[in-house]
Amino acid sequence: MWRRSFCTTTAATLATKKWDALIIGGGHNGLTAAAYLAQSGLSVAVLERRHVIGGAAVTEELIPGFKFSRCSYLQSLLRPSIIRDLELHRHGLKLLKRNPSSFTPCLDGRYLLLGSDAEMNRNEISKFSERDADAYPRYEDQLEKFCKFMDPLIDSSPPEAHQGVSSFNSRLKHKLQKSEFWAHCLHQSVSMGQQGLVDFMDLLLSPASKVLNNWFESEVLKATLATDAVIGTTTSAHTPGSGYVLLHHVMGETDGHRGIWSYVEGGMGSVSLAIGKAAKEAGATIVTDAEVSKMMIEDSDKVTGVMLADGTKIHSSVVLSNATAYKTFVELVPENVLPDDFSRAVKHSDYSSATTKINLAVDKLPQFRCCNIGYPEAGPQHMGTIHIGSESVEEIETACQEARNGLPSRRPVIEMTIPSVLDKTISPPGKHVINLFVQFTPYKPTDGSWEDTAYREAFAKRCFNLIDEYAPGFSSSVIGYDMLTPPDLERIIGLTGGNIFHGAMGLDSLFLMRPVKGWSNYRTPLRGLYLCGSGAHPGGGVMGAPGRNAARVVIDDIKG
């Protein structure tokens, strides 16, 4: 579908002209950058290595009749301004809000449902703790205030120190932009008040477990919330700074409702497809099966285009890379071109991952032992994210520690979603698509290899058996599955180390420090080369902000 929609132009045809901008990688950030650049009147071509666009936000029918959101699987972080600017709903984007949004089954027969209904949340939490039921609305209110503080930072290019030689007017404009940015931050800080700032810093710097312990006493509630703090990382909820990732996963919204995550009709590839349609309508060209092998460099510091794996040379004024920082600067840029300190910083950034994604086709919905609500088909327990093996923070810590020791978790932490309960377009009638986001799985396990089919199957069975403890008979419902371990995520999707964020989201790798210190504003030491993927500010998730922000910087550089 994606190939027929976008790829009427061949890579060889691209070589017949010089483009204003080339974009390496047709993931959602690259497509977003292409749309904004094309809307500004620039000639833009997107080069995607795979046969489909989307990168990690992709839909693939790997088992006949079942369409998998193969990597990313939920939408909330995509910036509302991007949805409006690119008119994504007109281009086919349809969001399916989940309510309830979270279900945590317990082996003792209890369960916890959470969602957007305040009364339901109170009733559910009070089963475990009346005190927590009182505290939960205040906790949500505080996080929402912090998110409002973060919004301008996400939608802006970081106020990086001025780089390179430029005109007096350019330097003056840069100083004014920096002054405006910091003045806005100061205003936001004053409005938050000293206590609010202290609470915000506490969230940023503390372990998520400490933050949650200060708010709540129920282990089930704390563990349910803590999963957001460790998702996609190799760290535990006890790691200092893990509170920020918790904030990162509640700063999104759906249709104006903060913190609400949704399914996308047709799978996550529909996000990329809608952005791609907007880019194409604006005049961008998108080509698949076009793998970039290296950058073309002139005068030791100026990028003039790219060379494809088949030897085709395509020239451009600028190049934006939606690949990871490692892929961009270590594998695509020739050796001895970048400054040594920059290269070292990129090479030694943290790209580690302990994430495995399993996509399943099943012939029936899981029936949870703790939740005999009486629904013959989909019930509230099937709507949102189902937390398996997350009944206490210490369970999460144990699973994480095993991976640190080189072993896949004996009892993995699993986030299960069943998008087909709301999206009837992705599975045959009566059958379902299930996503399992699994932690923790080391890149190189010490007790085997992910290249060993038997080893892979044994781990998948371990996950299914764990689910059986909560939903007896689940394993027997599996028709087939696709499993992406960290090396698979690297090889197939292009995520260095299998890291879904293009690099760790610790405090040492955010804002002015992302991707490396001194180069946070999407520019790079090579003139004409920009980073527009999740390895740039503000980081990972299907957000679109890195692509949009990078495009604005390029437009400003080209058009002044």
FENGIFEN-V182826 format. One record per residue. N is the residue number from 1. PHI is phi in degrees with one decimal (999 if undefined). Layout:
<<N:PHI> <N:PHI>>
This chain:
<<1:999> <2:-66.7> <3:-65.8> <4:-64.8> <5:-73.7> <6:-119.9> <7:-107.2> <8:-81.1> <9:-100.5> <10:-93.9> <11:-60.5> <12:-62.7> <13:-64.6> <14:-60.8> <15:-74.7> <16:-83.3> <17:-144.2> <18:-96.8> <19:-93.8> <20:-67.6> <21:-146.6> <22:-111.8> <23:-121.3> <24:-88.5> <25:104.1> <26:-98.4> <27:-73.6> <28:-62.8> <29:-70.0> <30:-63.1> <31:-67.2> <32:-62.7> <33:-59.6> <34:-60.4> <35:-63.5> <36:-67.7> <37:-64.5> <38:-66.1> <39:-62.6> <40:-81.9> <41:100.0> <42:-83.9> <43:-83.5> <44:-134.0> <45:-129.2> <46:-104.5> <47:-113.0> <48:-108.0> <49:-65.5> <50:-83.6> <51:-84.1> <52:-129.4> <53:-84.9> <54:125.8> <55:60.5> <56:-80.0> <57:-98.7> <58:-138.8> <59:-112.4> <60:-136.5> <61:-95.9> <62:-88.1> <63:-120.3> <64:-48.8> <65:91.3> <66:-117.6> <67:-105.3> <68:-98.5> <69:-78.3> <70:-67.6> <71:-119.9> <72:-68.0> <73:-142.1> <74:-135.2> <75:-123.3> <76:-163.1> <77:-80.5> <78:-56.1> <79:-62.2> <80:-55.6> <81:-65.6> <82:-70.9> <83:-58.3> <84:-72.1> <85:-57.9> <86:-94.6> <87:50.3> <88:-67.4> <89:-65.0> <90:-64.3> <91:-90.6> <92:107.2> <93:-72.7> <94:-130.7> <95:-95.9> <96:-115.0> <97:-68.9> <98:-103.2> <99:-153.6> <100:-66.1> <101:-101.9> <102:-148.9> <103:-140.6> <104:-118.2> <105:-80.1> <106:-120.5> <107:-69.2> <108:-85.1> <109:99.2> <110:-90.8> <111:-156.2> <112:-128.7> <113:-105.6> <114:-134.5> <115:-168.3> <116:-88.6> <117:-86.9> <118:-61.6> <119:-66.7> <120:-62.9> <121:-58.2> <122:-62.9> <123:-62.7> <124:-68.6> <125:-66.8> <126:-65.8> <127:-62.5> <128:-106.5> <129:-165.7> <130:-66.1> <131:-60.8> <132:-66.7> <133:-62.9> <134:-72.1> <135:-78.5> <136:-57.7> <137:-61.4> <138:-68.2> <139:-60.0> <140:-63.3> <141:-62.0> <142:-65.3> <143:-61.9> <144:-64.9> <145:-62.5> <146:-64.2> <147:-63.4> <148:-64.1> <149:-66.2> <150:-78.1> <151:-50.5> <152:-62.7> <153:-67.8> <154:-65.9> <155:-89.3> <156:-121.6> <157:-74.6> <158:-58.1> <159:-78.2> <160:-69.3> <161:-59.3> <162:-64.6> <163:-119.1> <164:79.1> <165:-93.0> <166:-152.3> <167:-74.2> <168:-60.4> <169:-62.9> <170:-66.1> <171:-65.4> <172:-64.2> <173:-61.6> <174:-63.0> <175:-64.7> <176:-65.2> <177:-63.9> <178:-64.3> <179:-63.0> <180:-63.6> <181:-62.1> <182:-69.4> <183:-64.6> <184:-65.1> <185:-61.7> <186:-63.0> <187:-61.6> <188:-63.2> <189:-66.1> <190:-63.7> <191:-67.0> <192:-75.6> <193:84.7> <194:-62.8> <195:-64.5> <196:-62.5> <197:-66.5> <198:-62.7> <199:-63.7> <200:-65.5> <201:-64.9> <202:-61.2> <203:-63.7> <204:-66.1> <205:-95.4> <206:-86.3> <207:-63.8> <208:-59.2> <209:-62.0> <210:-66.1> <211:-58.4> <212:-68.7> <213:-63.6> <214:-70.1> <215:-96.9> <216:-131.5> <217:-117.5> <218:-76.7> <219:-64.5> <220:-64.3> <221:-64.7> <222:-62.1> <223:-66.9> <224:-59.5> <225:-73.6> <226:-67.0> <227:-59.7> <228:-66.3> <229:-79.1> <230:-115.6> <231:-61.5> <232:76.9> <233:-114.6> <234:-105.9> <235:-101.2> <236:-102.2> <237:-69.5> <238:-90.7> <239:-79.5> <240:-55.3> <241:89.8> <242:-68.9> <243:-61.6> <244:-64.4> <245:-64.1> <246:-59.4> <247:-65.1> <248:-58.6> <249:-92.2> <250:-117.3> <251:-86.2> <252:-85.8> <253:-160.4> <254:-131.2> <255:51.5> <256:86.6> <257:-97.2> <258:-65.1> <259:75.7> <260:-94.2> <261:-97.8> <262:-133.3> <263:-84.7> <264:-115.8> <265:-59.7> <266:88.8> <267:91.2> <268:-65.6> <269:-62.0> <270:-67.4> <271:-62.8> <272:-64.3> <273:-62.9> <274:-65.4> <275:-64.9> <276:-61.5> <277:-64.0> <278:-63.3> <279:-64.8> <280:-64.9> <281:-60.4> <282:-77.9> <283:116.8> <284:-73.9> <285:-109.6> <286:-124.7> <287:-127.3> <288:-99.5> <289:53.1> <290:-126.4> <291:-83.8> <292:-82.6> <293:-100.3> <294:-166.2> <295:-81.3> <296:-99.5> <297:-116.9> <298:-124.0> <299:55.5> <300:71.3> <301:-144.8> <302:-126.0> <303:-80.8> <304:-116.6> <305:151.1> <306:-137.1> <307:-113.4> <308:-84.7> <309:-61.8> <310:-88.1> <311:94.0> <312:-63.9> <313:-105.2> <314:-123.4> <315:-99.2> <316:-157.5> <317:-75.9> <318:-138.6> <319:-128.6> <320:-111.9> <321:-105.4> <322:-95.5> <323:-76.6> <324:-64.9> <325:-59.5> <326:-63.3> <327:-59.3> <328:-65.9> <329:-93.3> <330:-98.2> <331:-100.4> <332:-98.3> <333:-87.3> <334:-57.1> <335:-64.9> <336:62.6> <337:-105.5> <338:-84.4> <339:-58.7> <340:-59.5> <341:-66.0> <342:-66.3> <343:-60.5> <344:-62.9> <345:-62.2> <346:-66.7> <347:-63.9> <348:-99.3> <349:-67.6> <350:-89.7> <351:-110.4> <352:-68.3> <353:-147.0> <354:-130.2> <355:-106.7> <356:-128.6> <357:-113.2> <358:-117.6> <359:-108.5> <360:-121.5> <361:-105.4> <362:-128.6> <363:-97.3> <364:-162.7> <365:-75.4> <366:-67.2> <367:-107.7> <368:-81.2> <369:-57.9> <370:-83.0> <371:-133.2> <372:-84.8> <373:-80.8> <374:96.5> <375:-93.8> <376:-68.5> <377:-113.8> <378:-72.7> <379:-116.6> <380:-58.4> <381:-69.2> <382:-97.9> <383:-76.0> <384:-106.1> <385:-79.9> <386:-101.8> <387:-93.8> <388:-105.8> <389:74.0> <390:-130.1> <391:-89.7> <392:-153.0> <393:-63.6> <394:-68.8> <395:-60.6> <396:-64.6> <397:-63.0> <398:-62.8> <399:-62.4> <400:-67.2> <401:-64.2> <402:-61.9> <403:-67.7> <404:-62.2> <405:-86.0> <406:93.1> <407:-117.4> <408:-58.1> <409:-54.8> <410:-67.1> <411:-120.9> <412:-61.9> <413:-88.1> <414:-121.5> <415:-105.1> <416:-102.9> <417:-131.2> <418:-128.0> <419:-61.9> <420:-69.5> <421:-69.8> <422:-110.2> <423:-106.5> <424:-86.0> <425:-94.2> <426:-111.8> <427:-151.7> <428:-65.0> <429:-55.2> <430:82.2> <431:-116.8> <432:-142.1> <433:-102.9> <434:-124.7> <435:-103.9> <436:-118.8> <437:-98.0> <438:-113.9> <439:-137.4> <440:-124.5> <441:-131.4> <442:-65.5> <443:-60.2> <444:-124.1> <445:-64.2> <446:-85.9> <447:-107.3> <448:168.3> <449:-137.8> <450:-67.7> <451:-79.3> <452:-84.9> <453:-57.4> <454:-64.0> <455:-64.7> <456:-61.7> <457:-63.7> <458:-65.4> <459:-70.5> <460:-58.7> <461:-63.4> <462:-59.3> <463:-65.4> <464:-64.9> <465:-65.3> <466:-63.7> <467:-63.7> <468:-56.4> <469:-62.5> <470:-96.4> <471:-132.5> <472:-54.1> <473:90.3> <474:-58.6> <475:-56.0> <476:-72.7> <477:-86.7> <478:-76.2> <479:-84.9> <480:-174.6> <481:-154.1> <482:-123.9> <483:-124.0> <484:-116.9> <485:-84.6> <486:-51.6> <487:-64.1> <488:-68.2> <489:-61.5> <490:-70.4> <491:-72.7> <492:-87.9> <493:-89.0> <494:93.7> <495:-90.5> <496:-52.8> <497:70.8> <498:81.0> <499:-77.3> <500:-70.6> <501:-99.7> <502:65.2> <503:141.4> <504:-56.5> <505:-108.9> <506:-72.6> <507:-63.3> <508:-83.3> <509:-132.3> <510:-124.1> <511:53.8> <512:-69.0> <513:-103.8> <514:-115.5> <515:-76.8> <516:-143.0> <517:-58.9> <518:95.7> <519:-140.0> <520:-94.9> <521:-102.3> <522:78.9> <523:-77.0> <524:-136.2> <525:-63.0> <526:-95.0> <527:-60.5> <528:87.1> <529:-114.2> <530:-129.4> <531:-104.9> <532:-126.4> <533:-98.4> <534:-67.4> <535:-71.4> <536:-100.5> <537:-58.6> <538:-95.1> <539:115.5> <540:-83.8> <541:101.0> <542:-80.4> <543:-111.9> <544:81.0> <545:-62.9> <546:-58.9> <547:-66.4> <548:-65.2> <549:-63.3> <550:-63.2> <551:-60.2> <552:-62.7> <553:-65.0> <554:-62.7> <555:-59.5> <556:-64.8> <557:-68.8> <558:-77.9> <559:-99.0> <560:72.5>>
